[in-house]
Every structure is written in structure tokens, then in C-alpha cells.
């Protein structure tokens, strides 16, 4: 997959090059893929899925999946950051493009801001459809405290989109999505993360404390956001990253076999037991 211009017009050449150059170090050192993300930002890839009228490109899921696949082949962590970011960006595109929150969506597009997600909670056993924590009024603002077992690249995101009950009196399944700006948010790390291949996503657990303005609460119930946008887009884009990882594995296997064949010219290379049965 050497062509890094998406068939839908998203040029990820620089991002793929940056991801490739740093991939080994990113996973070995469990560090965030800064170079790849900055290249995405420079190419306008972070705002690609946001609506055109608010400064994005209204890119299709097909175009985003194509980029996710190419980035996944270059660096699994960089690919997953791209995929997870656009799961949140698409949620803003379809559910936060009108009304007071549209100003925030426009600002996110204009600044090529990086979005992270916090949808799980220690007390709910990984059930993203319910929350223990709640949005609470606090003077002219709202506050939220969430004990999250994982927030991927939370320490590096410009905004964290966190789920919570609509109010302290709401049932666990009456949830909203709160867009928490970095300057309004405190993160206290509570756990470690060391998963081979995805160490660069930097995904430990955090106690998240945020105080922001009421306009940063998406005015659509989270159940609708999840079923309409977040679940289908996340699985499509994650799957594209995993396909890119498989692309890279096949390319490496082919290169290894060809290299062995060049060392024994004129001889038929015996297939090792562990090699793929077909190409």
C-alpha cells in the first residue's frame, strides 16, 4: 500500500511517513506518536470528518477507513489514535452541529483539535450504556468526576468526550456526552497500560475531574449518539486499522520469503511449516 492519497481525496502521505519512521520507538518506549499526530494535524486530517459548514470536510466513513488502514499498516498506535479521534469527531458532526454547541464544534475543526473518549467507568464493569457519575450544576457551570479504567491518549488530547448521567437524579442509562476541554480538566492517573502493539495509545486509567460550561454538554441523549454514530463508526474504523496491521504483516512475510529466495538463486525454496499457504 504505497499510494498514500485516499481515493476520496484525503492525503495522508506525511502522516504515514511520520508514523512509519517512529513506529518501532513508539511501541518500544510506550510513547505517544507525536510526529504522526502533528502530521495529521498539518494535513487537516483531524478535522476531516467534521461538517464542511463548520470548517471540516464532511469526509465519508469510506475515506476515513482508507486513511485508518494506511496508518494502521505504518504504526498501529497512530492508526488507532486516528480511528478513536474520528469516532468522537463524527459524533460531534451528527449530534453537535447546531445550537450553542456548534461554536465548540467549529472551534475544534478550526484548531485541528485532538479528541479522546471516556465512556467506561470502574463501577459499571465496562458497560458503556450506563454511568454512575453524573453531570452536576456548579454555579454558572457544570462539573463531572469520573473514575475511568481507561482513557486512550487522555493526557495528550485537547478534549475528552466523557459520558455521565444527565443529572444526579437520573437513572444510570440516562446519559449525556460532555466535551471536556483540556484547560477545564484534571486527570489523576490510577493504573498502568502495557499492551504489545498498542503501547503508543497511552491508555491508562484516570480519575477525571472537569468543570466546564453547560454548552459543552451535547444536547442529544448518549443512547442515540452511541447507536447512530459511535458504535458503527468505531467498529468500522478499528477494523480498518486491524486490516492495515494485517497488510503490514503480509508485506513483511513476503519480503522475508523473497529475501530467502534471493540468497539461493536457481533453487526452489522449501516452504517453512509456519509460512502462509498462499499469497
N, C-alpha and C positions, 0 to 999 in steps of 0.2 A: 504494500500500500504506500507507494512513494509519492503519489499525487496528493497534496495536502490542501487542495482547494475543493471545498464541498461542491457537489453537483447543484446545490441550492444557493451557492454564492458566498458561503462563509469561508474565508481564507484563514486557515489555521496553521499556515506554514511556519511562522515564527514560534508559535506556541508548541508545535510538535518538536521543532528543533531544540527549543529550550528544555522541554520535558525529556527528550532523549538524552541530552547532554548530562542532565543531573540525576537521571533515574536511579542509577546504582547507589549514589551517595544518599539520595532522599530516603530510600528504604533502609540502607545500612545504618544510617545515623538517626532514623526516625524523625526526620525534619520536614517541615512544610515545604512544598515545591514552589518557593517564592518566584523563581525565574519563570516557570511556566505560567503561573497566575498573572504575573506582570505582563507577560507577552499576550495572554488572553485579553487583559485589560487594554493594552495598547492597540490590539486589533479590533476592539469593540465587541468581543465575543461574550463578555459578561452581560451586556445589555441586549443581546441579540433576540432573546425571546420576549422582551417587554414590548408593549404596543407602540407602533410607529408614532401615533399621535402624542405619546408621552416621551419620545426620544429614543425608543428602541427600534427594532427592525421587524417585529412580528414574525420572526422566523418559525418555520414549521417544525413539528417534532421530528420529521424526517431529516431535516437539515441538522438539527441538534444531535440526533442519534449518529449521524455520519461523523460529526466532529468528535463526539464522545468515543466512538470506535477508534478513530485515528489517534486520539490522545491516550486511550487505553493501551494501544499497541506500543506507544512510546514510553509511558510511565503510568502504571496502574493507579497510583495515588493521584496524579494530576488529572487523569480521566475521571476518577470518582469525585474529585472536588468540582469539576465542571458539571458533572451529572447532578450532584446534590444541590449545587447552586441553582441550576435551572429548574429543578423541582420546585424550589421556592419562588423563583422569578416567574414561572408560569402561573403559580398560584396568585401572585400579585397581578399578572396580566389579566386573568379572567375574573378576579374577585376584588381587586383594589384599584380599578382604573377610573372610577367615577367617585364623586363626592369628595369630602375633605381629605381622605387618604390618598387620592390621586396625586396630590402635591408631593407626598413621600415617594410614591412610585416614580414620578418624574425625576425627582432628585436622585434616586437610586440609578436610574438609567443614565442621567447626565454625568454622574460621577463614576460610572462603571464599578459600583459598589459590589462587594462580595457578600453573599447571603449564606448563612448557615441555618440549621434546623435543630429544634429541640422539641421532639414530640413524644418522647418516652419519659417515664418517671419511676423512681425507685419503688414507690408504693403501689404501682399498678401492674407489676410483673410484665412489662413490655407491651401492655395493651395501649395502643395509641388512640383508641376510641374513648378513653376515659381519663380523667385527671383528678388528682387530689388537690393540687394547688389551685388558686383562684385569683382572678383579677380583682383587686381591692381598690376602692376610691381612696385617694390621698391628697386632700386639699383640691387644687385645680388639676391634679394629675391622677395617674393610676400606678399601682405598684404590684409587683409579682415576685414571688420567691418559689423556685422550682428546683427540686433535687433530681437532677438528670443523670442516669447511669452512663450516658454518652452524649457528647456534642462534638461532632466531627468539625475539625479546624475552628472550634469556637473561639479560641484565643487569637485567631487571625482574621476573623470575619468583621466586616463593617456593621452588619446587622445580624441578629439571631431571631429567627421566627419561632416563637415558643407557643405551645398550646397550654391552655388553662381553662378552668371552669369560668363561665361568664361572670359570675359573682360568687361571693362566699356562700350564698343561699342556694346556688344552682346545684342540680344533681351532677354526678360525675360525668355523664355523657353530654351535658350541655356545655360544649366547649367553643372557645374562640381562638383565633390566632393573633398573637401580639407581636408586632415588629419592633424589636428592642435595639435601638442604636447603641453602638459601642460606648459612646460617652455617657449613656444613661444606664450602663450595665456593669455589674461587678461579678466576676467569676472566681469561685474558690474551688480549686481542683481537689477532687475527692478520690480518684482512682487512677490506675495506670492503663496503658494500652500498648500492646506489642504483638501485632498480627502480621505475620510474614506477607509481604507483597503490598500491604496497605498501611504500613507504619507511617508513611508520609501524610496520611489524612489527619494524623494527630487527634485522636478521638477518645480522650479520657473522659471520665465523669466529672461533672461540675455541679456545685451549688450555685444557681443563677439567681441573682437579685437585681431587679430592674425597677426603675421609676421613670416613667415617660408620660407623654400626653395622651389623652383619650383618643385623639385622631389616629393614633398608631395601632388601634385595635381594628382589625379587618372586619367590616360590617356585614359579614356573611358567616353563618354558623360553620364550624370546622367540619362537621359531618359532610356538608355539601362540598366544601373545598377538597376534602380527602377523596370522596368518591368520584367527583367530577374531574379533578386535576392531579392531586398529589399522588395518589396510588398508581393510576395508569402511567403518568409521566415518569415517576421514579423507577418503576419496573422496566419500562421501555429504555430509559437512559442507562440504568445499571446494566441491563442485559447487553446494551451496545458496548459498554466498557469491557464486559467479560468477553464479548466476541473479539474485541481488539486484543485482549490478552491472549486469546486463542490464536489469533492471526500471528502475533509475535512468536508464540511457541512453535507454530508450524514453520515459520520462516527460519527460526533457529535450528530446528531439526533438519530442514532441507539443506541449510548451509553446512551442517556437520556431516551429513551424508556425502554431499558434493566434495567437501574438503578431503574426506577419506578416499573418495574415488580418484581425486587428482593425485594422491600420493601413490596410487597403484595403477598407473595408466595401462590400458590394454587388458586388464583383468576384471572379471566380473566380481563386483563387491558382494560378499555374502551378507545378507540382511541379519543384523544382530537381533536376538529374540525380543528386545524391548523396542525396536523401531516400529513406526507406524506401518500398517499393512498396505496403505495406499496414500497417494499424494493428491 
